[in-house]
Amino acid sequence: MTKNVDIETIYGSGQTLPDGYAINQVSYEGEMTCKGNRQDLDSHFFDGNGIPQVLDSITITHFEGGETSFYEVLVTSEGYSASAGETVETSYEYVAMRKGSAGSVDTDPTG
């Protein structure tokens, strides 16, 4: 998972050092792997025309037991499958609008 933050520095007239900053955009993107084959999973992420459906959330459980949730998730690429014996896994790329962990969710600093 990658968190992208677009920050712009603001300079006053004739200033060499910035007077402030503006956070223009925060976004999350990453790759997830699901158990199952692509034909079965794609219908959960895309409509009949291949357009991404908005998922309410996805939750990732970490090895140490913590959880991270992503909200308003769009899968951005059709999956590709890999098979190891009888287990088939399919990977997808996604973007998410917000992230939450330990009971708190990102808030809009401009709101």
C-alpha positions as CSV (number, residue, x, y, z in Angstrom):
1,M,0.0,0.0,0.0
2,T,1.3,3.4,-0.9
3,K,0.0,6.7,0.5
4,N,0.4,9.6,-1.9
5,V,0.3,13.2,-0.5
6,D,0.5,16.2,-2.9
7,I,1.6,19.2,-0.9
8,E,2.1,22.6,-2.5
9,T,4.3,25.3,-0.8
10,I,2.9,28.9,-0.9
11,Y,5.2,31.8,-1.3
12,G,4.2,35.4,-0.7
13,S,5.2,38.2,-3.1
14,G,8.9,38.5,-3.2
15,Q,9.4,35.8,-0.5
16,T,12.3,33.3,-0.7
17,L,10.9,31.1,2.1
18,P,7.4,29.7,2.0
19,D,4.6,31.4,4.0
20,G,2.5,28.3,4.1
21,Y,1.5,25.1,2.5
22,A,-1.6,23.5,0.9
23,I,-2.4,19.8,1.0
24,N,-3.9,19.3,-2.4
25,Q,-4.6,15.5,-2.4
26,V,-4.1,12.4,-0.3
27,S,-4.7,9.0,-1.9
28,Y,-4.0,5.4,-1.2
29,E,-3.2,2.7,-3.7
30,G,-1.9,-0.8,-3.5
31,E,-2.2,-4.4,-4.6
32,M,-4.3,-7.1,-3.0
33,T,-4.3,-10.8,-3.5
34,C,-7.5,-12.9,-3.1
35,K,-8.0,-16.6,-3.0
36,G,-9.9,-17.8,-6.0
37,N,-9.8,-17.6,-9.8
38,R,-10.3,-14.4,-11.8
39,Q,-13.6,-15.5,-13.4
40,D,-15.3,-15.9,-10.1
41,L,-13.7,-12.8,-8.4
42,D,-14.1,-10.2,-11.2
43,S,-17.9,-10.0,-10.8
44,H,-17.4,-8.8,-7.3
45,F,-15.2,-5.9,-8.4
46,F,-16.5,-4.9,-11.8
47,D,-19.9,-4.5,-13.4
48,G,-21.0,-6.3,-16.6
49,N,-19.1,-3.7,-18.8
50,G,-15.9,-4.0,-16.8
51,I,-16.4,-0.7,-15.0
52,P,-15.1,-0.8,-11.4
53,Q,-17.8,-1.0,-8.7
54,V,-17.2,1.0,-5.5
55,L,-16.6,-1.3,-2.6
56,D,-17.6,0.0,0.8
57,S,-14.4,-1.2,2.4
58,I,-11.7,-3.8,2.5
59,T,-9.9,-4.8,5.7
60,I,-6.4,-6.1,5.9
61,T,-5.4,-8.2,8.9
62,H,-1.6,-8.0,9.6
63,F,0.5,-10.9,10.8
64,E,1.0,-9.2,14.2
65,G,-2.8,-9.1,14.6
66,G,-3.6,-5.5,13.8
67,E,-6.1,-4.4,11.1
68,T,-6.1,-1.6,8.6
69,S,-9.3,-0.7,6.7
70,F,-9.7,1.2,3.4
71,Y,-13.0,2.8,2.5
72,E,-14.6,3.6,-0.8
73,V,-12.3,1.3,-2.7
74,L,-12.1,1.0,-6.5
75,V,-10.3,-1.9,-8.1
76,T,-8.3,-0.4,-11.0
77,S,-7.1,-3.4,-12.9
78,E,-8.5,-6.7,-13.9
79,G,-6.9,-9.5,-12.0
80,Y,-4.2,-11.9,-12.9
81,S,-4.2,-15.4,-11.5
82,A,-1.3,-17.6,-10.2
83,S,-1.7,-21.2,-9.3
84,A,0.4,-23.2,-6.9
85,G,-0.9,-26.7,-6.7
86,E,-4.6,-26.6,-5.8
87,T,-4.5,-23.0,-4.6
88,V,-5.4,-20.3,-7.0
89,E,-4.8,-16.6,-6.1
90,T,-5.8,-13.6,-8.1
91,S,-4.1,-10.2,-7.6
92,Y,-5.7,-6.7,-8.3
93,E,-4.6,-3.1,-8.0
94,Y,-6.8,-0.7,-6.1
95,V,-7.2,2.9,-5.0
96,A,-9.0,3.9,-1.8
97,M,-10.5,7.2,-0.7
98,R,-9.8,6.9,3.1
99,K,-7.8,4.7,5.5
100,G,-8.7,3.7,9.1
101,S,-6.9,1.8,11.8
102,A,-7.2,1.5,15.6
103,G,-10.8,2.9,15.5
104,S,-10.0,6.1,13.7
105,V,-10.6,7.1,10.1
106,D,-8.9,9.8,8.0
107,T,-10.7,13.1,8.0
108,D,-10.5,16.0,5.5
109,P,-8.3,18.7,7.1
110,T,-10.2,21.3,5.0
111,G,-13.6,20.2,6.4
